């Protein structure tokens, strides 16, 4: 596996492991809808929120869609810092095509 993960791989990983799923979008987008169980750490706040991440667990970052550049940037940053990280490039738009989301848009 390169640094990316598909929707089905993420769903399976979340069922199998204690994985940290991180939504790197702004808080207002996270509040509207996010992958169930995901935490919100906006890209520009990752450095000051590393305490929320555990280097002993796999971290999966995501943003809006395949066109969004936030999660690839977060992936590269966390990879450089030594995290076991994957980028869910499809993001929330890909996820909600098949699986439910949490948030106040429901």
Wavefront OBJ file of the C-alpha trace (Angstrom):
o trace
v 0.000 0.000 0.000
v 1.368 3.408 -0.862
v 0.326 6.240 1.390
v -3.323 6.170 0.368
v -6.314 4.113 1.453
v -9.685 3.464 -0.209
v -13.129 3.838 1.344
v -13.510 0.073 1.763
v -10.007 -0.322 3.202
v -10.710 2.461 5.694
v -14.037 0.942 6.758
v -12.348 -2.434 7.270
v -9.425 -0.851 9.136
v -11.791 1.032 11.467
v -13.602 -2.228 12.284
v -10.368 -4.154 12.832
v -8.042 -1.677 14.578
v -8.055 1.228 16.972
v -7.204 3.758 14.284
v -7.179 7.549 14.649
v -9.193 9.126 11.833
v -8.439 12.829 11.431
v -10.570 15.300 9.496
v -8.155 18.088 8.500
v -10.861 20.490 7.261
v -11.968 23.613 9.103
v -14.169 23.065 12.203
v -17.354 24.354 10.545
v -17.101 21.671 7.833
v -16.310 18.982 10.396
v -19.348 20.063 12.456
v -21.586 19.745 9.406
v -20.479 16.221 8.527
v -17.613 13.869 9.276
v -16.717 10.199 9.276
v -18.095 8.608 12.476
v -15.473 8.618 15.206
v -13.176 11.060 13.412
v -11.495 13.868 15.294
v -10.992 17.342 13.857
v -7.526 18.823 13.584
v -7.439 21.485 10.856
v -4.299 21.276 8.730
v -2.842 24.524 10.035
v -3.269 23.321 13.637
v -1.611 19.905 13.333
v 1.712 21.015 14.798
v 0.128 22.275 18.012
v -2.187 19.257 18.364
v 0.267 16.381 17.996
v -0.650 15.415 21.582
v -3.986 14.165 20.178
v -2.168 11.621 18.008
v -0.501 8.421 19.175
v 2.615 7.222 17.331
v 1.684 3.663 18.350
v -1.575 3.811 16.382
v -2.248 4.179 12.697
v -3.488 7.621 11.704
v -5.722 8.227 8.679
v -6.170 11.795 7.420
v -8.910 12.995 5.079
v -10.500 16.169 3.757
v -13.275 16.840 1.235
v -12.561 14.945 -1.979
v -9.932 13.664 -4.389
v -9.337 17.294 -5.458
v -8.671 18.556 -1.932
v -4.990 19.115 -1.122
v -5.341 19.357 2.675
v -5.030 15.658 3.488
v -2.022 14.983 1.202
v -0.249 17.888 2.902
v -1.165 16.566 6.361
v -0.046 13.074 5.292
v 3.409 14.308 4.240
v 3.821 16.338 7.432
v 2.871 13.444 9.743
v 4.965 10.980 7.746
v 8.025 13.227 8.207
v 7.294 13.316 11.950
v 7.358 9.519 12.141
v 3.662 8.670 12.282
v 2.157 5.531 10.712
v -0.159 7.572 8.508
v -2.434 6.977 5.517
v -4.278 9.465 3.321
v -7.930 8.756 2.523
v -7.895 10.796 -0.676
v -11.592 10.326 -1.455
v -12.505 12.261 1.661
v -15.947 12.902 3.074
v -17.592 13.150 -0.362
v -16.434 9.640 -1.289
v -17.298 8.219 2.153
v -20.882 9.501 2.214
v -21.643 7.903 -1.163
v -21.723 4.572 0.648
v -21.548 5.060 4.428
v -23.303 7.291 6.975
v -21.714 10.415 8.412
v -22.015 12.186 11.748
v -22.679 15.870 12.163
v -25.419 18.442 12.250
v -26.420 18.128 8.582
v -28.418 14.961 9.243
l 1 2 3 4 5 6 7 8 9 10 11 12 13 14 15 16 17 18 19 20 21 22 23 24 25 26 27 28 29 30 31 32 33 34 35 36 37 38 39 40 41 42 43 44 45 46 47 48 49 50 51 52 53 54 55 56 57 58 59 60 61 62 63 64 65 66 67 68 69 70 71 72 73 74 75 76 77 78 79 80 81 82 83 84 85 86 87 88 89 90 91 92 93 94 95 96 97 98 99 100 101 102 103 104 105 106
